[in-house]
Amino acid sequence: MTAPNLFIVYVTDIERATNFYRDLFEIEPVMITPRYVPFEVAPGVIFALSNRGGEQVDPKTPRSFVVGLMVPRTEAAVDDVLLASAAPPAPPAPPDDPAATPFVPAAPAVPVVLTSVI
């Protein structure tokens, strides 16, 4: 079996999510379409955003998920990207994992992201 090489995150605001991940990864998307934006985060590995199905999301239904990413950035640099995305301040890191900095976006436009600087 080959290693997984495609990771898709569903978002409701693809433009905002594209800008967020462009700044976080410090790379440009492979292409940009109105419904799908892939980033090649390593040779042959795609991290993609999609807004397919967003019109079926009921705002009254609670939903959440977590995407764990390790990025070669300082914690301050990751915080700067978060602040630029107009999200609220990050809550404190969980005491059992001081390396993880959880981010909670202001709206479900960008999923909850846990990053760990490497």
N, C-alpha and C positions, 0 to 999 in steps of 0.2 A: 504494500500500500504506500502511496506517495503521501507526503506531508500536506496538510490543508494549505491551500493557496488562495482562497477567496473568502473574504469576510464581509458580509453586507450588514449595514446598520440602517434601519428604517427610521426616517425622520419626517417631521411635518413641515419644516422650513428648510428646504434643501439649500437655498442660497446662504442662509445664516450658518448652517452646518458646514457647508463648503468653505466658507471663510474661516470658521473656527479651526477645522482640521488642516487647512492650508497653512495657517499660522502655527499650529501645534507641531505639525510634521516638518515645516519649513521646506515644503516641496509643492509643486504645482500638480493639479490633477492631470491624469492621462488625457481626459476629455471632459467636457461639461455638456450635459444634455438637461432638459427641463426635469427629467425624472431619475437620472442615474449619473453619479459622479465617482469614477474610480481613481484611486491613488495607488501608484506602484510603490509600496513602502519598503520593499526589498526586491531583488531580482526575481521576477516571476510570482510575487506575492501581492495580491490586490486587496486593499481595504476600500470598500465602496459604500457610498451613500445612496439611498433610494427613497423616494417619497411615494412609491406605489402603495396603494391601499390607504393612504393618508385621509382620503375623503370618506373612508368608512369608520374612522376613529370617532368614538363617542366620548366627548370631553368629560362626561359624568362617570365614565368607567375608569377606576384607578388602574394604572399600569406603570411598570417600571422594569428596567433591566440595567445591567452593569456591563460596561466594556472595559476590560483591563488592558492598559497600554504601558509599555516601558519606553520612555523616550530619552535620548541623550541630551537632556537639557537640565539646567539648574532648577531648583524648586522656584526661585524667584522668576525665572524666565517663563515657566509654565503658568505661574500666577499672573504674569503680565498678559499672556495670551487669553487667559480666562477673563481678566478685567476688560480687555478689549472687546470681548464678545458680549459685553453688557449683562453678564450674569451676576447674581448676588455673590457676596464674599463666600469663600470656601469655609465650611465648618472645620473644626479642628480634626486632626488625624486621629483615627482610633488608637487607643493606648497600646494595643497588642501589635500594631504594625506602624511604627513611627515613620517608615519610608513612604507609606502611601498617603497621598493627599487627595481626599475625595472632593469632587466638584459637583455641585448641583445647579444645573442651568435654570434660568428664570422660567422657561417654558419647555414643553417637551420637544421643541424644535431641534435641540441637540441632546443626545442621550446622556445619562449620568456616566461620567468618565472617572475611573480611578487611574491615576498615573503614578509611576514610581520613577524617579530620576535615576539614571544609570551612569 
